[in-house]
Amino acid sequence: MSTQPASGEPVAPEVTKEQLIADFKTVVADAEALLKATANQGGDAVASIRARAEASLARAKAQMADAEAALVARAKAAAKATDAYVHENPWKSIGISAGLGLLIGFLMGRR
C-alpha cells in the first residue's frame, strides 16, 4: 500500500543517511570481494576493467568517509544545540518531554 500526495505521484519511502551509508558499505565490501575473486582471471580487458573498478572503489570509499565524517559532525552539533536549549529552558524541556511521553503512552495503550 503506497501513499500518494495530492499530485498523484507515489511517495518514496524515507531513507536515512545512516541507512544509505550502511548500504553503501555493503556494496563496497561486495565489490571488493568480487575483485578478489576475479584476480586470477587473465586477459588485458579484464585487467583494465579491474583497474578501473579498483580506482572507482577507492574514490567511493573516500567519498563515503567524507560523508560519514560530515554526518557525525552534524550529529554532534545537533546534540550540542539540544544540550544548550535544555540548559537554557529546563522547564519547557521537561514539559515537552512529558507531553511526548504521554502521547507515546497513549498510542501504545491503543494497541
C-alpha positions in Angstrom: 0.0 0.0 0.0 1.7 3.2 -1.1 0.5 6.7 -0.2 0.2 9.3 -2.8 0.3 13.1 -2.4 -2.3 15.3 -4.0 -0.3 15.5 -7.2 -0.8 11.8 -7.7 2.9 10.8 -7.6 3.9 7.9 -5.4 5.8 8.8 -2.2 9.2 7.2 -1.9 10.0 5.6 1.5 12.2 7.8 3.7 15.7 6.6 3.9 18.1 8.0 6.4 21.7 8.9 5.7 22.8 6.2 8.1 20.9 3.6 6.1 22.5 4.9 2.9 26.0 4.7 4.4 25.4 1.2 5.7 24.1 0.1 2.3 27.0 1.7 0.5 29.5 0.0 2.8 27.8 -3.3 1.9 28.1 -2.6 -1.8 31.8 -1.6 -1.4 32.5 -4.9 0.5 30.8 -6.9 -2.2 32.7 -5.2 -4.9 36.0 -5.8 -3.1 35.1 -9.5 -2.8 34.3 -9.7 -6.5 37.6 -8.0 -7.4 39.4 -10.6 -5.2 37.5 -13.4 -6.8 38.4 -12.4 -10.3 42.1 -11.7 -9.5 43.2 -14.9 -11.2 41.3 -14.2 -14.5 43.6 -13.4 -17.4 43.4 -11.0 -20.3 44.0 -7.4 -20.9 40.4 -6.5 -21.0 39.8 -8.0 -17.5 42.9 -6.3 -16.2 41.8 -2.9 -17.4 38.3 -3.3 -16.1 39.7 -4.4 -12.7 42.0 -1.4 -12.6 39.1 1.0 -13.3 36.9 -0.8 -10.8 39.6 -0.5 -8.1 40.0 3.2 -8.8 36.3 3.8 -8.7 36.1 1.8 -5.4 38.9 3.9 -3.9 37.1 7.1 -4.9 33.8 5.8 -3.5 35.5 4.8 -0.2 37.0 8.3 0.2 33.6 10.0 -0.6 31.9 7.7 1.9 34.4 8.5 4.6 33.9 12.2 3.9 30.1 11.8 4.1 30.3 9.8 7.3 32.5 12.5 8.9 30.1 15.2 7.9 27.2 13.3 9.3 29.0 12.7 12.6 29.9 16.4 12.8 26.3 17.5 12.2 25.0 15.0 14.7 27.4 16.4 17.3 26.4 19.9 16.5 22.7 19.0 16.9 23.5 17.3 20.2 25.3 20.4 21.5 22.4 22.7 20.3 19.9 20.4 22.1 22.0 20.4 25.3 22.2 24.2 25.2 18.5 24.6 24.7 17.7 22.2 27.6 20.0 24.2 29.9 18.5 27.5 28.8 14.9 26.3 29.1 14.7 23.4 31.6 11.0 23.7 32.4 10.0 24.0 28.8 12.1 20.9 28.0 10.5 19.0 30.9 7.0 19.9 29.6 7.9 18.8 26.1 9.3 15.5 27.3 6.3 14.9 29.5 3.9 15.6 26.6 5.8 13.3 24.3 5.8 10.6 26.9 2.0 10.9 27.4 1.5 10.8 23.6 3.6 7.7 23.2 1.9 6.1 26.2 -1.5 6.9 24.8 -0.6 5.4 21.3 0.9 2.3 22.9 -2.2 1.8 25.0 -4.4 1.8 21.9 -2.8 -1.3 20.5 
